[in-house]
């Protein structure tokens, strides 16, 4: 099974950015842990701070991979284009957020991604990515 994790803006700063919210581990370190935990899954990782690059990546992998885990970060709440891209592709998408977006600022309560996603996971820290991988492995 081939799954890609696509992370949006500022997630390249994990481990440095607001550790009280996002933890103190870099995503690269966590990604290596995921690769060890899910040895039978071909995992890839892509991160960009640029909305168009995220859309391009969704279109590139959205017809050939078995799963996409998308943390669009702040673009979740602002990008109709990303939401449209998720709806336009065939590969199922699980939306993931590290923090509990429901307990944060009101503008973070709306997602342009969720209506096209197979599911949404938020509030479990980095473990949300592992939960998303399991959702693909355990699908009916």
Backbone torsions as a table, in degrees:
resi	resn	phi	psi	omega
1	UNK	NA	135.6	-178.4
2	UNK	-111.5	118.9	-178.0
3	UNK	-128.7	138.1	175.4
4	UNK	-118.0	139.9	171.7
5	UNK	-101.1	125.3	178.3
6	UNK	-117.3	118.3	-179.4
7	UNK	-111.7	141.4	-178.5
8	UNK	-94.7	-156.4	-168.6
9	UNK	-60.9	140.9	174.5
10	UNK	73.1	-5.6	179.1
11	UNK	-75.2	-10.9	170.5
12	UNK	-69.2	-12.0	-179.9
13	UNK	-97.5	8.2	177.9
14	UNK	-56.6	141.1	-175.4
15	UNK	96.3	-22.5	177.8
16	UNK	-116.8	-38.2	-173.1
17	UNK	-80.8	123.6	174.7
18	UNK	34.4	66.5	-176.9
19	UNK	-59.0	-24.3	177.2
20	UNK	-67.8	-21.6	177.8
21	UNK	-101.0	-44.3	-169.4
22	UNK	-108.3	-3.1	180.0
23	UNK	86.9	178.9	-175.4
24	UNK	-113.5	13.4	-179.8
25	UNK	-101.1	136.7	175.5
26	UNK	-71.8	155.9	179.2
27	UNK	-68.9	-32.9	179.1
28	UNK	-60.7	-42.6	176.8
29	UNK	-64.7	-44.1	179.1
30	UNK	-64.9	-38.4	179.9
31	UNK	-61.3	-39.9	175.9
32	UNK	-62.1	-39.0	176.0
33	UNK	-61.4	-42.9	178.2
34	UNK	-61.5	-42.8	179.3
35	UNK	-61.2	-37.5	177.4
36	UNK	-70.2	-38.4	-178.2
37	UNK	-71.8	-33.6	-176.4
38	UNK	-120.1	65.0	-175.5
39	UNK	-63.6	-26.0	-178.0
40	UNK	-87.1	1.1	-179.7
41	UNK	-108.4	134.1	173.9
42	UNK	-84.5	100.4	-176.0
43	UNK	-99.1	136.3	173.0
44	UNK	-126.5	162.7	-178.1
45	UNK	-140.0	136.4	177.1
46	UNK	-139.9	136.7	176.8
47	UNK	-135.9	139.9	173.9
48	UNK	-150.1	148.3	172.8
49	UNK	-92.5	1.6	-173.5
50	UNK	-110.8	120.8	-176.1
51	UNK	-54.3	-47.4	-178.0
52	UNK	-61.7	-35.5	177.7
53	UNK	-67.4	-35.0	176.4
54	UNK	-65.9	-43.2	177.6
55	UNK	-63.0	-45.0	178.6
56	UNK	-58.3	-42.7	-179.3
57	UNK	-66.4	-41.1	176.7
58	UNK	-59.3	-44.5	179.8
59	UNK	-67.2	-35.2	-179.9
60	UNK	-65.5	-42.7	-173.9
61	UNK	-102.1	-7.3	-169.6
62	UNK	-75.5	5.1	177.9
63	UNK	-129.1	2.3	-175.5
64	UNK	-132.0	-19.1	179.2
65	UNK	-90.0	161.8	178.6
66	UNK	-90.2	-16.1	179.6
67	UNK	-162.7	147.0	174.9
68	UNK	-127.7	129.7	172.6
69	UNK	-107.7	116.7	-174.2
70	UNK	-117.1	118.4	168.0
71	UNK	-112.3	91.9	-177.4
72	UNK	-77.5	0.4	178.5
73	UNK	52.3	-134.6	-175.1
74	UNK	-64.8	-22.8	176.3
75	UNK	-65.2	-20.3	176.1
76	UNK	-52.0	-38.8	-171.4
77	UNK	-96.1	-4.6	-173.9
78	UNK	-129.2	-19.9	-169.0
79	UNK	-102.1	100.5	172.4
80	UNK	-65.3	-35.0	-179.9
81	UNK	-60.1	-43.0	176.8
82	UNK	-65.7	-41.8	177.1
83	UNK	-60.5	-42.2	177.9
84	UNK	-65.0	-37.9	179.0
85	UNK	-63.7	-41.4	178.3
86	UNK	-61.5	-39.9	179.7
87	UNK	-72.0	-24.9	-174.7
88	UNK	-83.6	-17.8	-175.7
89	UNK	-97.0	166.2	-178.7
90	UNK	-93.9	-31.5	-177.4
91	UNK	-66.1	130.8	178.9
92	UNK	-65.9	143.8	-177.8
93	UNK	-118.3	133.8	169.6
94	UNK	-111.0	123.3	178.7
95	UNK	-83.9	130.2	-178.5
96	UNK	-127.8	140.8	171.2
97	UNK	-134.8	137.8	-178.2
98	UNK	-70.6	-44.8	-178.6
99	UNK	-88.7	168.4	175.0
100	UNK	-84.4	94.3	-174.8
101	UNK	-64.8	-22.3	179.3
102	UNK	-72.3	-19.0	-179.7
103	UNK	-102.5	6.9	-178.6
104	UNK	-102.2	-161.9	-176.7
105	UNK	-56.6	146.8	-177.0
106	UNK	-54.7	-34.5	-178.8
107	UNK	-65.6	-20.2	178.7
108	UNK	-81.7	-2.7	-179.1
109	UNK	-81.2	-15.1	179.5
110	UNK	-102.5	135.0	178.4
111	UNK	-124.3	131.8	173.2
112	UNK	-87.5	-3.2	-177.9
113	UNK	-96.0	-39.8	-168.7
114	UNK	-54.5	-38.9	-175.6
115	UNK	-66.6	-20.2	177.3
116	UNK	-103.4	-4.2	-177.0
117	UNK	-88.7	153.1	175.0
118	UNK	-70.6	-29.2	179.9
119	UNK	-169.8	169.9	-178.8
120	UNK	-133.7	133.6	177.3
121	UNK	-126.2	126.0	176.8
122	UNK	-150.4	152.2	174.0
123	UNK	93.5	2.7	-178.7
124	UNK	-106.4	17.7	-178.3
125	UNK	66.2	-153.9	-179.6
126	UNK	-63.9	-22.5	178.8
127	UNK	-59.2	-19.7	178.0
128	UNK	-58.3	-32.0	178.6
129	UNK	-67.6	-41.9	177.2
130	UNK	-64.4	-39.8	176.9
131	UNK	-61.5	-39.2	178.8
132	UNK	-65.6	-42.5	177.3
133	UNK	-60.2	-45.6	178.6
134	UNK	-59.6	-35.4	180.0
135	UNK	-63.2	-33.7	176.2
136	UNK	-73.6	-39.6	-178.1
137	UNK	-69.7	-30.8	-174.4
138	UNK	-101.2	10.9	-178.1
139	UNK	-66.2	150.4	-179.6
140	UNK	-73.2	NA	NA
